[in-house]
Amino acid sequence: MSTQMKGIIDLLLTDASSAYIPADGDVIADKLLPGLKFSQYTGKLGGYGKGHLRIENTVVGGKGKYRRVESMVRTTTGFEIEGHGLEGMVSKRDYKNVIDPFDAEKDETIGLTTLLLVEKEKGLADALGSTAVITQNTTLVGPSQFSDYTGSDPVSVFNAGKTAVRNGSGAVVNCMVLEYSVAEVLRYHPQLLDLLGFKFAKPGGLSNEELARAFNVKKVYVPNVMYNSAKEGQTAVMAPVWGKNVLLAVIPDSAAKYQVSLGYNIRLDDGQPRKVFKQAVFNPPGSTEILVEDEYDMLLSDISAAYLIKDAIA
């Protein structure tokens, strides 16, 4: 090789770089539960029992007195807004050595923010995917799993779940969460295609709106977030945050009094998802400390308003 060729340095492309960053539409932790704001870090959510739904003898006649009953039994559920935070640092050397398309501060901020975002999504997914938490549930195996297009019966499974929620909470399921791979299987399920008038096939499969119509719910969430399940320093092993599950639930669009809701996303009055703070540090000199924080409590206040279909596909 000539001396001239040895002097050539490979340069970085400046208009593109490679990274998996979960897109806004793929994460649902901040969207699923109605938001509530509170002035302190701890508090209680008020609720009522179901005494006001009993069938009482209300007939009175002549000079008979009205029966005195205890119609509304008040309850409370405690919550605590917890802080979540991570810290990173950009050194003077980073500022000097990191060149386009890399950006020392932006890369560090995105990395920290993504770590908090994925941890939050995984925490909610683990809770809603646990049969110990969502006690109304079923686990599918073998031919009953929706990936078996011959043996499975998703409509019957969903109807059983909807009935369980109505019997438990009194309210009708209006929302379902389908992990991405589960949704992709259901989009081409012959039973659903036939139900909606697509006897043999539909190019591209059923849309989210068509899946909602097939199961008679108003809202469909299809989270598509992957996380690295390997330990630090080991080869990355990617896995879906939401597993292979389906959640049916009663989740209103916004918080209000006298309503059924699986839970609430509780924040401080001035709280917002993932705040970023930057400040100069002098050890080592010329560095910047970057901190990202999030404060919330994903309060599951009424588990009777949910039904879990675990291992929906093989």
Secondary structure, DSSP 8 states (H G I E B T S, - for coil): --HHHHT------SS--------GGG--TTTSS-EEEESSSEEEEEEE-SGGGS-------TT----------EEEEEEE-EEEEEEEEE-HHHHHH--TT--HHHHHHHHHHHHHHHHHHHHHHHHHT-TTTS-SEEE--GGGSTT-TTT--HHHHHHHHHHHHHHHHSS---EEEE-HHHHHHHTT-HHHHHHTT-SS--TT---HHHHHHHHT-SEEE----EEE-S-TTS---EEETTTT-EEEE---SS--SS---SEEEEEETT--S-EEEEEEE-SSTTEEEEEEEEEEEEEE--GGGEEEEES---
